[in-house]
Amino acid sequence: MKTFPQIALSLFALVVALPAHAVTVTEVKTPKGIHAYFAEDHASQVISFSFSFQGGTALDPVDKQGLSQIGSSLFNEGAGDLDAFAYQSAMEDRAISIGMSAGRDSISGSITTTSPNLTEAVKLARLALIQPRFDPEAIERMRREILVGITARQEVPGRLASRKLFTELFGGHAYAREEEGVADNVKSITRADIQNWAKTRLTRDRLLIGVSGDISAADLAPVLDTLFADLPATGAGPATLPPAKVSTVGKTSRIFRDLTQTTILIGGPGIARNDPDWYAAVVADYILGAGSFSSRLMNEVREKRGLAYGVSSGLAPYDAGAIITISAGTRADQAEQSLKVIRDEVGKMRTPGVTQAEIDGAKQYLTGAWPLRFTTTGSVAGLLVQIQHDHLGLDYLDKRNKFIEAVTLADVQRVSKRLYNPETLTVVMVGPEAAAVPAKAPARAEKK
């Protein structure tokens, strides 16, 4: 499972330009009804496709948790007349990358190739989408890999903390389930389950596509039809989840393990991506903990007091229920003090609040750094999918920085009062019991 720090910055905030040239986004509509956002870029021969299907692991049946994980893992494990070895050899021979992954809200795929190898890349990707083999040998190999991963991560402190946090925040909602699956469920998934998953979940009505690279819009249209037009038209069952009620109980849970370090993970109700205060929240989050060494948390917890190895915050606007997160790793005997300082800093976001100087610094970074973060065709293609998912429009790349610049001190103060109530935050701590933490030895007087 992915970690939360800086999730807003890494996943949801957008770029305005690539180095040395602006990004122009157009919409390509094909004769067979496929739509894609497209950024033409002839700086190199690379072409990247990013696509996603609405509805991810949280839509897996309760008794089949892990279905989307195992299904997506088989995307490049053989298709058509090519078994797994032949398929992956064909990719490797031409430096083609084809893959798929599953998250809570979507199933995502990518294709990266060069323009001389585009025809072969399209052929291979089409086979994976339209004629997947789901060979028994490949299924068992991927099943074993997923089960090994589940076992290996079972006692990882960060994984323990995130699992508990999602359970406490989301209760009986599907977001509280395991993204990677439950071992007993993964063992029970059949080839028929996977085949049905592909037919009912990888469908055109749930599809978003972004493309960037060395191809023209005219040449792209038939490629898109070849890749996607023969997918099933509509899916079965819901593509979205019912809204989640995020807990505001303010509970603290402790998971005791024999460790020298304590992992702290904190969460609470967040802000939806389409909320008018989203950009104010991005600025506030940067000031609190997403701004690395510029953030309040890093300054107060690590730099001034030396309490944590790392501390950060993030926004996670999941489709059915947004949350905020704060994470820290600290020495076990300093865990309680670290938590107190974090709580204090969360409260200070509300009262006395932030300063204009902090807002100006956050804006400078947020508007200036994005071009450096999106310098590949793959990252741009993924960005174009996210723009569609969030209903931001073709001109969003031109507008994004203006939205950040428009954020005022009053905006940040208002959104901080919404998000940063230390009394309603859920806390999870993974580490040793207090009695098991050795007391810090008193300092010895230096002999003269």
C-alpha positions as CSV (number, residue, x, y, z in Angstrom):
1,M,0.0,0.0,0.0
2,K,1.2,3.5,-0.8
3,T,2.2,5.8,2.0
4,F,0.4,9.0,2.6
5,P,3.0,11.8,3.1
6,Q,2.7,14.5,0.4
7,I,0.0,12.6,-1.4
8,A,-1.6,15.8,-2.6
9,L,1.6,17.0,-4.1
10,S,2.6,13.8,-5.7
11,L,-0.7,12.8,-7.1
12,F,-3.1,15.6,-7.4
13,A,-1.3,18.9,-8.0
14,L,-0.6,19.6,-11.6
15,V,2.1,21.1,-13.9
16,V,1.9,24.1,-16.1
17,A,4.8,23.4,-18.5
18,L,7.6,21.1,-19.3
19,P,11.1,22.4,-19.7
20,A,11.7,24.5,-22.8
21,H,8.2,24.2,-24.1
22,A,4.6,24.5,-23.1
23,V,2.2,21.6,-22.9
24,T,-0.8,22.0,-25.2
25,V,-3.6,19.6,-24.4
26,T,-6.2,18.6,-26.9
27,E,-9.0,16.1,-26.9
28,V,-8.9,13.3,-29.5
29,K,-12.2,11.7,-30.4
30,T,-12.0,8.6,-32.6
31,P,-14.4,7.3,-35.2
32,K,-15.4,4.5,-32.8
33,G,-16.2,6.8,-29.9
34,I,-13.0,6.6,-27.9
35,H,-11.9,9.8,-26.1
36,A,-8.5,10.8,-24.9
37,Y,-6.6,13.8,-23.6
38,F,-3.5,14.3,-25.7
39,A,-0.2,16.3,-25.4
40,E,1.9,16.1,-28.6
41,D,5.6,16.1,-27.8
42,H,8.3,15.4,-30.4
43,A,11.3,16.2,-28.2
44,S,12.1,12.5,-28.2
45,Q,10.6,9.3,-29.8
46,V,8.9,8.2,-26.7
47,I,5.1,7.7,-26.6
48,S,3.3,7.1,-23.3
49,F,-0.3,6.0,-22.8
50,S,-1.9,6.1,-19.4
51,F,-5.5,4.8,-18.8
52,S,-7.7,3.9,-15.9
53,F,-11.0,2.2,-15.2
54,Q,-13.2,3.6,-12.5
55,G,-13.6,1.4,-9.5
56,G,-10.7,-0.3,-7.8
57,T,-9.9,-2.7,-5.0
58,A,-12.7,-1.3,-2.8
59,L,-15.2,-2.7,-5.3
60,D,-13.9,-6.3,-5.0
61,P,-16.5,-8.6,-3.4
62,V,-16.0,-9.1,0.4
63,D,-15.1,-12.7,-0.1
64,K,-12.8,-12.0,-3.0
65,Q,-10.6,-9.2,-1.6
66,G,-7.5,-9.3,-3.7
67,L,-9.3,-9.9,-7.0
68,S,-8.3,-6.6,-8.6
69,Q,-4.7,-7.1,-7.4
70,I,-4.3,-10.6,-9.0
71,G,-6.3,-9.6,-12.1
72,S,-4.1,-6.5,-12.8
73,S,-0.9,-8.4,-12.1
74,L,-1.7,-10.7,-15.0
75,F,-2.0,-7.9,-17.5
76,N,1.4,-8.6,-19.0
77,E,1.5,-12.3,-18.2
78,G,0.5,-13.6,-21.6
79,A,-2.2,-12.8,-24.2
80,G,-3.5,-14.2,-27.5
81,D,-1.1,-16.8,-28.8
82,L,1.8,-15.6,-26.5
83,D,2.3,-17.2,-23.1
84,A,3.9,-15.2,-20.3
85,F,7.5,-15.9,-21.4
86,A,6.8,-15.1,-25.1
87,Y,4.9,-12.0,-24.2
88,Q,7.5,-10.5,-21.9
89,S,10.3,-11.4,-24.3
90,A,8.5,-9.5,-27.1
91,M,8.3,-6.5,-24.8
92,E,11.9,-6.7,-23.7
93,D,13.2,-7.1,-27.3
94,R,11.7,-3.8,-28.3
95,A,12.0,-1.9,-24.9
96,I,8.3,-1.8,-24.5
97,S,6.7,-1.4,-21.1
98,I,3.1,-2.5,-20.5
99,G,1.7,-2.8,-17.0
100,M,-1.4,-2.5,-14.8
101,S,-2.0,-1.8,-11.1
102,A,-5.0,-1.5,-8.8
103,G,-5.8,1.2,-6.2
104,R,-8.8,1.8,-4.0
105,D,-10.7,3.9,-6.6
106,S,-9.4,2.7,-10.0
107,I,-7.5,0.1,-12.0
108,S,-4.7,1.8,-13.9
109,G,-2.6,0.8,-16.9
110,S,0.3,2.2,-18.8
111,I,2.1,1.6,-22.1
112,T,5.4,3.2,-22.9
113,T,7.2,2.7,-26.2
114,T,9.1,4.5,-28.9
115,S,7.5,5.6,-32.2
116,P,9.5,3.1,-34.3
117,N,8.1,0.3,-32.0
118,L,4.5,1.7,-31.7
119,T,2.9,-0.9,-34.0
120,E,4.3,-3.8,-32.0
121,A,3.5,-2.1,-28.7
122,V,-0.1,-1.5,-29.7
123,K,-0.4,-5.1,-30.9
124,L,0.8,-6.5,-27.5
125,A,-1.3,-4.1,-25.4
126,R,-4.4,-4.9,-27.5
127,L,-3.9,-8.6,-26.9
128,A,-3.6,-8.0,-23.2
129,L,-6.8,-6.0,-23.1
130,I,-8.9,-8.0,-25.5
131,Q,-7.5,-11.5,-25.4
132,P,-5.9,-12.1,-22.0
133,R,-4.9,-15.7,-21.4
134,F,-5.0,-16.0,-17.6
135,D,-3.1,-19.2,-17.9
136,P,-3.3,-21.4,-14.8
137,E,0.5,-21.3,-14.3
138,A,0.6,-17.5,-14.5
139,I,-2.3,-17.3,-12.1
140,E,-0.6,-19.5,-9.5
141,R,2.7,-17.6,-9.9
142,M,1.0,-14.3,-9.3
143,R,-1.1,-15.7,-6.5
144,R,2.1,-16.9,-4.7
145,E,3.7,-13.5,-5.3
146,I,0.8,-11.7,-3.8
147,L,0.6,-14.0,-0.8
148,V,4.3,-13.7,-0.1
149,G,3.8,-9.9,-0.2
150,I,0.9,-10.0,2.2
151,T,2.9,-12.2,4.6
152,A,6.1,-10.0,4.3
153,R,4.2,-6.8,5.0
154,Q,2.1,-8.2,7.8
155,E,4.4,-7.0,10.6
156,V,5.9,-3.9,8.8
157,P,5.1,-1.0,11.3
158,G,3.9,1.4,8.6
159,R,1.6,-1.3,7.2
160,L,0.2,-2.1,10.6
161,A,-0.4,1.5,11.3
162,S,-2.1,2.2,8.0
163,R,-4.3,-0.9,8.2
164,K,-5.5,0.2,11.7
165,L,-5.9,3.8,10.7
166,F,-8.2,2.9,7.8
167,T,-10.2,0.6,10.0
168,E,-10.7,3.3,12.6
169,L,-11.4,6.1,10.1
170,F,-13.8,4.2,7.7
171,G,-15.4,1.6,10.0
172,G,-17.6,-0.7,7.9
173,H,-17.0,1.1,4.6
174,A,-15.2,-0.7,1.8
175,Y,-12.2,1.6,2.2
176,A,-11.4,-0.2,5.4
177,R,-10.7,-3.4,3.5
178,E,-7.2,-4.6,2.5
179,E,-6.0,-3.1,-0.8
180,E,-3.7,-6.0,-1.6
181,G,-6.3,-8.6,-0.4
182,V,-6.7,-11.0,2.4
183,A,-4.7,-14.2,2.2
184,D,-7.7,-16.6,2.5
185,N,-9.6,-14.7,-0.2
186,V,-6.6,-14.6,-2.5
187,K,-6.3,-18.4,-2.2
188,S,-9.9,-18.9,-3.2
189,I,-9.9,-16.7,-6.3
190,T,-10.5,-18.8,-9.5
191,R,-9.7,-18.4,-13.1
192,A,-13.4,-17.8,-13.8
193,D,-13.4,-15.0,-11.1
194,I,-10.5,-13.3,-13.0
195,Q,-12.1,-13.7,-16.4
196,N,-15.4,-12.2,-15.1
197,W,-13.4,-9.4,-13.4
198,A,-11.9,-8.4,-16.8
199,K,-15.2,-8.6,-18.6
200,T,-17.2,-6.6,-16.1
201,R,-14.6,-4.1,-14.8
202,L,-12.3,-3.2,-17.7
203,T,-15.0,-1.6,-19.8
204,R,-15.3,1.5,-22.0
205,D,-17.9,3.3,-19.9
206,R,-15.3,3.4,-17.0
207,L,-12.3,4.3,-19.2
208,L,-10.2,7.4,-19.1
209,I,-7.1,7.8,-21.4
210,G,-4.2,10.2,-21.5
211,V,-1.4,10.1,-24.1
212,S,1.8,12.2,-24.5
213,G,4.6,11.9,-26.9
214,D,5.9,11.5,-30.5
215,I,2.7,11.1,-32.4
216,S,0.1,13.4,-34.0
217,A,-3.5,13.6,-33.2
218,A,-4.5,12.2,-36.6
219,D,-2.2,9.2,-36.2
220,L,-3.3,8.6,-32.6
221,A,-7.0,8.2,-33.3
222,P,-6.8,4.8,-35.1
223,V,-4.3,3.6,-32.5
224,L,-6.8,4.4,-29.7
225,D,-9.6,2.5,-31.6
226,T,-7.3,-0.5,-32.1
227,L,-6.4,-0.5,-28.4
228,F,-9.7,0.2,-26.7
229,A,-12.8,0.1,-29.1
230,D,-13.3,-3.7,-28.7
231,L,-13.5,-3.6,-24.9
232,P,-16.9,-4.4,-23.5
233,A,-19.1,-1.3,-23.7
234,T,-20.5,-1.3,-20.2
235,G,-19.6,-2.8,-16.8
236,A,-21.6,-4.8,-14.4
237,G,-22.4,-3.5,-11.0
238,P,-21.6,-0.1,-9.6
239,A,-18.5,1.8,-10.6
240,T,-18.5,4.0,-7.5
241,L,-18.8,3.5,-3.8
242,P,-21.4,5.0,-1.4
243,P,-20.1,8.0,0.5
244,A,-17.9,7.2,3.5
245,K,-18.4,8.8,6.9
246,V,-14.9,9.5,8.3
247,S,-14.6,9.2,12.0
248,T,-14.2,12.3,14.2
249,V,-14.1,10.3,17.5
250,G,-10.4,11.3,18.1
251,K,-9.4,7.8,19.2
252,T,-5.8,6.8,19.9
253,S,-4.8,3.2,19.3
254,R,-1.5,1.6,20.2
255,I,-0.1,-1.6,18.6
256,F,2.7,-3.0,20.7
257,R,5.7,-4.5,19.0
258,D,9.2,-5.1,20.2
259,L,10.8,-2.3,18.3
260,T,13.3,0.5,19.0
261,Q,11.3,3.0,16.9
262,T,7.7,4.1,17.1
263,T,5.6,4.8,14.0
264,I,2.9,7.4,14.4
265,L,0.1,7.7,11.8
266,I,-2.7,10.2,12.2
267,G,-5.8,10.8,10.1
268,G,-9.1,12.6,10.1
269,P,-11.7,14.0,7.7
270,G,-10.2,15.7,4.7
271,I,-11.4,17.7,1.7
272,A,-12.8,16.6,-1.6
273,R,-10.9,17.4,-4.8
274,N,-13.9,19.4,-6.1
275,D,-14.3,21.4,-3.0
276,P,-13.9,25.2,-3.6
277,D,-11.4,25.3,-0.7
278,W,-9.1,22.6,-2.3
279,Y,-6.3,25.0,-3.3
280,A,-6.4,26.7,0.1
281,A,-6.1,23.2,1.6
282,V,-3.0,22.5,-0.6
283,V,-1.4,25.7,0.7
284,A,-2.3,24.9,4.3
285,D,-1.0,21.4,3.9
286,Y,2.3,22.6,2.6
287,I,2.7,24.9,5.5
288,L,1.8,22.2,8.1
289,G,3.8,19.3,6.8
290,A,4.0,18.7,3.1
291,G,6.6,21.4,2.6
292,S,9.5,19.1,3.8
293,F,12.1,21.3,5.6
294,S,9.9,24.4,5.1
295,S,7.0,22.9,7.0
296,R,6.0,23.7,10.6
297,L,6.0,20.0,11.6
298,M,9.6,19.4,10.3
299,N,10.8,22.6,12.0
300,E,9.2,22.0,15.4
301,V,9.4,18.2,15.6
302,R,12.7,17.4,14.0
303,E,14.8,20.6,13.7
304,K,14.1,22.2,17.0
305,R,13.7,19.2,19.2
306,G,15.2,16.3,17.3
307,L,12.2,14.1,18.1
308,A,11.6,12.4,14.8
309,Y,13.6,11.1,11.8
310,G,10.9,12.4,9.5
311,V,7.4,13.9,9.8
312,S,5.0,15.1,7.1
313,S,1.4,15.6,6.2
314,G,-0.8,15.0,3.2
315,L,-4.2,15.3,1.6
316,A,-5.9,12.1,0.3
317,P,-9.1,13.0,-1.5
318,Y,-10.4,9.5,-2.2
319,D,-13.5,9.5,-4.3
320,A,-15.9,8.4,-1.6
321,G,-14.3,10.0,1.4
322,A,-11.4,12.4,1.7
323,I,-8.9,12.3,4.6
324,I,-5.9,14.2,5.9
325,T,-2.8,12.3,7.2
326,I,0.2,13.0,9.3
327,S,3.0,10.5,9.7
328,A,6.2,10.4,11.8
329,G,8.9,8.0,12.8
330,T,10.5,8.6,16.2
331,R,12.6,6.9,18.8
332,A,10.4,4.9,21.1
333,D,11.2,6.8,24.2
334,Q,10.3,10.1,22.5
335,A,7.0,8.9,20.9
336,E,4.6,10.6,23.4
337,Q,6.5,13.9,23.3
338,S,6.5,13.7,19.5
339,L,2.8,13.2,19.4
340,K,2.2,16.1,21.8
341,V,4.2,18.5,19.6
342,I,2.4,17.3,16.5
343,R,-1.0,17.9,18.1
344,D,0.1,21.3,19.2
345,E,1.2,22.3,15.7
346,V,-2.1,21.0,14.3
347,G,-3.9,23.2,16.8
348,K,-1.8,26.2,15.9
349,M,-2.9,26.0,12.3
350,R,-6.3,27.1,13.6
351,T,-5.2,29.5,16.4
352,P,-3.3,31.7,16.0
353,G,-3.2,30.5,12.4
354,V,-0.8,31.0,9.5
355,T,1.0,34.1,8.5
356,Q,1.1,35.9,5.1
357,A,4.8,35.2,4.8
358,E,4.1,31.4,5.1
359,I,1.4,31.6,2.5
360,D,3.7,33.6,0.1
361,G,6.5,30.9,0.6
362,A,4.0,28.1,-0.1
363,K,2.7,29.7,-3.2
364,Q,6.2,30.3,-4.5
365,Y,7.1,26.7,-4.2
366,L,3.8,25.3,-5.4
367,T,3.7,27.4,-8.5
368,G,7.4,27.2,-9.3
369,A,8.3,23.5,-8.7
370,W,5.7,21.7,-10.7
371,P,7.5,21.9,-14.1
372,L,10.4,20.0,-12.5
373,R,8.1,17.2,-11.4
374,F,6.5,16.4,-14.7
375,T,9.4,16.0,-17.2
376,T,8.5,12.7,-18.9
377,T,5.8,11.7,-21.3
378,G,4.7,9.0,-18.8
379,S,4.1,11.5,-16.0
380,V,2.2,13.9,-18.4
381,A,0.0,11.0,-19.7
382,G,-0.8,10.1,-16.1
383,L,-1.6,13.7,-15.4
384,L,-4.0,13.9,-18.3
385,V,-5.9,11.0,-16.9
386,Q,-6.1,12.7,-13.5
387,I,-7.4,15.9,-15.1
388,Q,-10.3,14.0,-16.6
389,H,-11.0,12.1,-13.4
390,D,-11.2,15.3,-11.5
391,H,-13.3,17.1,-14.3
392,L,-10.8,19.9,-14.5
393,G,-11.0,20.6,-18.3
394,L,-8.6,20.9,-21.2
395,D,-7.4,24.3,-20.1
396,Y,-6.5,23.3,-16.5
397,L,-2.8,23.4,-17.1
398,D,-3.1,27.1,-18.0
399,K,-5.2,27.8,-15.0
400,R,-3.7,25.7,-12.2
401,N,-1.1,28.3,-11.0
402,K,-3.7,31.0,-11.0
403,F,-5.9,29.0,-8.6
404,I,-2.9,28.7,-6.2
405,E,-2.0,32.4,-6.6
406,A,-5.6,33.4,-5.8
407,V,-5.5,31.8,-2.3
408,T,-5.7,34.4,0.5
409,L,-4.8,34.4,4.1
410,A,-8.5,34.3,4.9
411,D,-8.9,31.2,2.7
412,V,-6.2,29.3,4.5
413,Q,-7.5,30.4,7.9
414,R,-11.0,29.1,7.0
415,V,-9.9,25.8,5.6
416,S,-7.5,25.2,8.6
417,K,-10.4,25.5,11.0
418,R,-12.2,22.8,8.9
419,L,-9.3,20.4,8.8
420,Y,-7.1,20.8,11.8
421,N,-8.9,20.0,15.0
422,P,-6.5,17.9,17.1
423,E,-9.3,16.6,19.2
424,T,-11.0,14.8,16.3
425,L,-7.9,13.2,14.8
426,T,-7.5,9.4,14.9
427,V,-4.0,8.4,16.1
428,V,-2.3,5.0,15.6
429,M,1.1,4.3,17.2
430,V,3.1,1.2,16.5
431,G,6.0,0.5,18.9
432,P,7.0,-1.0,22.3
433,E,4.9,-0.6,25.4
434,A,6.0,2.3,27.6
435,A,7.3,-0.1,30.3
436,A,9.5,-1.8,27.7
437,V,11.2,1.5,26.6
438,P,14.5,2.0,28.5
439,A,14.7,5.2,30.4
440,K,17.1,7.7,28.9
441,A,20.3,7.7,30.8
442,P,21.1,10.9,32.7
443,A,23.9,13.0,31.2
444,R,27.2,12.5,32.9
445,A,29.2,15.4,34.2
446,E,32.4,15.8,32.2
447,K,35.5,15.1,34.2
448,K,38.0,17.9,34.3
